[in-house]
Amino acid sequence: MELVEYDRHRRTVDTQAGEIGYAEFGTGRTALFVHGVGTGGSLWRNVISALEGERRCLAVDLPLHGRTPAAPGQDYSLTGLAASVEAFCVALGLTDIDLVGQDTGGAVAQIVAAHRPERLTTLTLTNCETRGDVPPRAFAPTVWLARARLLAPLTSRALTDLTKTRKRLFGTGYQDVEALPLDVLRDWLEPLLGTPLARREFQRWVASLRDRDLVAVDSALRQLTVPTLLAWGTDDRFFPLSRARRLRDTIPGVRELVEIDGARLFYPEERAADLVPHLRRHWAAYPAG
């Protein structure tokens, strides 16, 4: 899906957590997609393109990302981000949700599932954080820079040469990063790095990534029976397959661990066609109600 088409479906809604941006496609049973750090709801556009004729697809923008502004004193912890998603669900009256999370959005989805399992029909997690892995080792230097307040100045020129930035910031997460459209990259980075204030807020966002938020819901996850699919890229340097096995051993609701051969962190954007059939099968096996 081209970004211009995705943009036609963007909406905003006022919630108890502030204004939240999202995109809405299709009708019927609701799938809610949650992106990770540094991207936006448009990460899911290719998955949604394949599914919008079959169901209602919602892609939410986490605070500071996409069209969701940061509220004054915004809580960027994983728990705070999950609260924003929960408020979004309340504002739209969402129930019987098929929740899908990737990267940091997968950690957020775990917390949402732990807090509000009654709202979910299914849960799907692609490569994402697990307890004991926040931040992941490959991302830890970025978090250290953020906590030292060095990330904002280091990213001040990121938007001046998007081709170079694409390779530097996203090359590790893609098999072929040059296939990532530059207009999509700008859509992701402009809200985060486009102004000095945005860069300082993004620095605070990254600095807030801590393991304690997943530790806090570990006992709830160990009782979570929501039917869960793990669809994991096997060549991810951030979240290797061992992390999926950890989730399988933690969440009793896990029904299947699917390995996406050679895929990396951003495969839902890069290789959507490899994820969509597994989503369809998982959702068909566990109908709402």
N, C-alpha and C positions, 0 to 999 in steps of 0.2 A: 504494500500500500504506500502510495506517495504521501509525503507529509501534508501537502495541500489538501488532500482528501481527509486525512485524519483531523486537520484543523477545523474542517466544517462541522465536526461532531463534538467539539469542545464545549463544555458547560462549566458553570460554577454553582455552588450551593453554600448557603450559610449554615453553619453547624455550631454546636456548643464549643468547638475547638477553633472557630473562626471560619473564614471563607476557604473552601477547598475546590480546587480545579479537578476536572475529570473529563473523560470522553465517553460517549455513550453510542452504542451501535446495536441494532437488532431488537428483537422482542422475544419474550418467553422466559424460560428459566435463566437465572442470573449467574454469570461468571464474573468474578471480581479479580482483577489483575493488579498486583503490587510490584512496582519496580524497585531497584536498589539505588545506592548512592551514586550520584553523578550522572544520572540519566533522566528519565521521566516516563510518564505513562505511554508516550509514543514508542518506547521500547517494544511494546506489545502489538504494534500496528499490523505486523505480518501474521501473527497468530490470529488476531481479531479478524483480519481480512478473510481468513479461511472459515471462520466460525460465525460471523455476524448473520448469515442467513439461517442459522439454526437456533440461535438463542440471543438473549440480551447480554451484551459484553460491556463491562464498565472497566475503564483503566483509570485509576486514581493517581493523582500527583501528590507525593509526600510533601510536607512543608518545605518551602524554599525551592522546590523543584517544579518544573512545568509552570502551570498557572496557579499554583497554591502559594500565596505570599506567606512570609514568616510573620507571625503575630509578635507583638512586643514581648520580649522575654521568652520567646518560644522554647519549649522543652524539646531538645533534639535527641534525647536518650531514646533507645529502642522502645522503652515503655511509653514515652511521650508520643513517639511516632505511631505506635499501636493505638493509643488513645485517639489520635486524629482519625485513623481508619475506622475505629469503632464509632466515633461521632458521625463520620460520613455515612456509615450504615444506618445509624439511627435517623439521620436527617432524610434519607431517601426511603426509609421504611423497609430496608432489605432484610429478608429472611430466606431460608433455604438456599444459602449461597454456596456456590462452588468457588472456593478461594484458591488463588494461584499466586505464589510468591517466588521471586528470584533475587539472588544476592542479598543485600540488606533487607529487601522486601520479603525475603523468605524468613528472616529472623523476625520481622514485624508480624508476618502471617502466623508464625508459631505462637507469638504472644497473644494475638487476637484469638486464635483457636483455643489457647489455654484459658483466656478470660471469658470467651463467649462461644463455647462449643455448640450451644443450642441454636445459634444463628446459621450454622454451617451444615451443608449436606455432604460435601467432600472437601478435602484439602489436597493440594498438589504443591510440592516443593521441588524446584530445580536447584542447581548449585547455590548454596547459601551457608551462612554461619550456623554453627551449632554451639552448644555449651562447651566452654573451654577453648573456643576458637574465635573470640572477639577481642581485637581485630585478628583476622587471619595473618599468618606470618608474612605473606607477600605484600600485604597492605599496611603492616605495622609501621614501616618507616614514614608513610604518609601521615599516620595518626600521631606519631612522635613529632613530626614537623608542625602539625596543627596545635598540639598541646604546648609547643615552644613558641607559638604565634609566628611561625616562619612560613606557613603555607600560603597565607594571603599575599605577601609580597612576591613569593615565588611564582604565583599564578597570574600576576598582573598583566602579562602580555599573551596569555593563552589564546585569546580570540584574534590576535593579529595574524597568525599563520595557522589556520585550521588544519592544513595538511600535516604539518609537523606535530601539532597538538594531538591529532587523531592517532598518530603512531606512538607518540610518547605516553599518552594517558590511557589508550585503549588497546594498544597492540598486543599486550599480553593476554587480553580477554577474548580475542578473536582469532580464528584461523586465517582469515583474510581481511584485515582491518581496512584495506583500501576499498572494500565493498560497502563500508558504512558511509551513507550519503553525508556530504558536508552540511547540507541544510538541517539534517536530523541532529548532527553533532552540535551545530549552533543552537538548535532548539533546546538541547540538553544543557549546554554550558552557559548560555546568556543569563539565565536567572541566577546562576551560581557565581559567575565570575565577571559579569558585565559591568559592575560598579565597585568602587572600594568598599561600600557598605555590604554589598552582596558577598564579596570575597571574605570579609571579616565574619559574616554570618556562616558562610560555608565552612570556614576554618573552625568555628565553634561547633557546627554540625558534626564534622569529622572527629573533633576532639571528644565528642560525647559518646563515641562508640566504646562500650564497656561490657565485659562479660557478665557483670552482675545482673543485668536485665534478663538474660536467659537462665541464669542460675535461679532467679526468683520464681520462674515458672516451671522449673524442672519437675517438681512433684506433680504438677497439673498435667504436664506433657506425658508423664508416665502412667497417667490414668485416661489419656485421651483416646477415645474409641471412634472418633470421626474417621470414616474410610479415607486413607491417605495414600497417595501415589508419590513416590520419589523418582523423578526423571532426571538422571544425572549425566552430565558430560564427563567423559572419561579422561580428557586431556586438560582439565582445568588446573592451573597452577595456584589458584587461590583456595579452592575447596575440592580436594581430591576425593576419590571414590570412598576412601575410608570415612569421610564425614557423612556420607549417605548411609553407610553401614552403622555409624553411631546413632543416627536418627532412627534407623530401623530397629535398633536395640532399645531405643528410648520410648518410642511412641507405639503402643500396642495396636493402634488403628492402622498401621502401615499394612497395606495389602500387597504391594508390589514395589520392587526396586528395578527400574528400567535403566539400562546403561546405553547412553547415546554415544556411539563409538567416535572417538576423536574430537568430540565437541568441547568447547571451552565455555567460560563463564557467560558470555553474551549469546549463547546459541539460540535462545528464544527469538532474538532479533535476526541472527545470521542464518539459522537453520530451522525456521518455524515449521517447515513441513515435516521435520523429524519429531516434533513435539505434539503436533495437532492430533495424529491418530491415537496416541496414548491418552490424551485428554478425552477424546470422544469415547474411547473404550471404558475409561475409568468412570466417566459421568453416566454412561449408559448402564453400567453395572450397579449404580447406586442412585436411583431416581429420587427426586425430592418427595418428601412426605412419607 
